[in-house]
């Protein structure tokens, strides 16, 4: 039995290691953000945009996407006065000739109600690709249900907002360890991809950034949100498999292609090992299918 083939946009979103945010009301920065090397640029209509600028930001993002440019859109949360117009704008762009629905993934803030997440997916259409941004205690508690909504590809961890709700310091890794682990477990239990870690707000502290990446990776995260172009390369490097890991993963996937019992480096290869190898190749930006790798 062969594995299902993911749509290209879903595979790209699953394999993304770096998501770089840019304010939606600063269209002069869109091209610069797109050239910064991030796997995905997130055009932000929420926190980075003042209430008075929401309409202008929405129009700037709509124009950028309608021109065929790529980007994820972080819309405003359900229940806000801007939510419905944000969703309508993204859905309208997705229907423009030459712009596929799957080319406009959406990040949903305050994702905590599976019914709200499902309503967003329905509004975006059958090929919707959603990142559920979990940043409340209720969202963490309902992680399995939220991540299990069809159309949710991955979850994101809203560390700053959650820390504020819990009354803890967002840089305190121990204070948020349980919540991070719960989101990893919830994502996996729901069949979604590995989650995306929240931001490191000290944009010029590379040592802190790398420590945050190592902590998140150790818990099962495979990507991180970035708020400055200077963070993109260090984050990408931190979340990329080593050359030795990639070589091992290629060997495992290749050996498993026969369908029988395989042995690599003297060790028997079973399904969990093959799945780990495929996940490593996805993080490395390679196809996890035999014969698709270089070399």
Secondary structure, 3 states (H helix, E strand, C coil): CCCCCCCHHHHHHHHCCEEEEEECCCHHHHHHHHCCCCCEEEEECCCCCCHHHHHHHHHHHHHHHHCCCCCEEEECCCCCCCHHHHHHHHHHHHCCCCCCHHHCCEEECCCCCHHHHHHHHHHHCCCCCEEEEECCHHHHHCHHHHHCCCCEEEEEECHHHHHHHHCCCCCCHHHHHHHHHHHHHHHHHHCCCCCEECCCCCCCCHHHHHHHHHHHHHHCCCEEEECCCHHHHHHHHHCCCCHHHHHHHHHHHHHHCCCCCEEECCEEECHHHHHHHHHHHHHCCCCCCCCCCCC
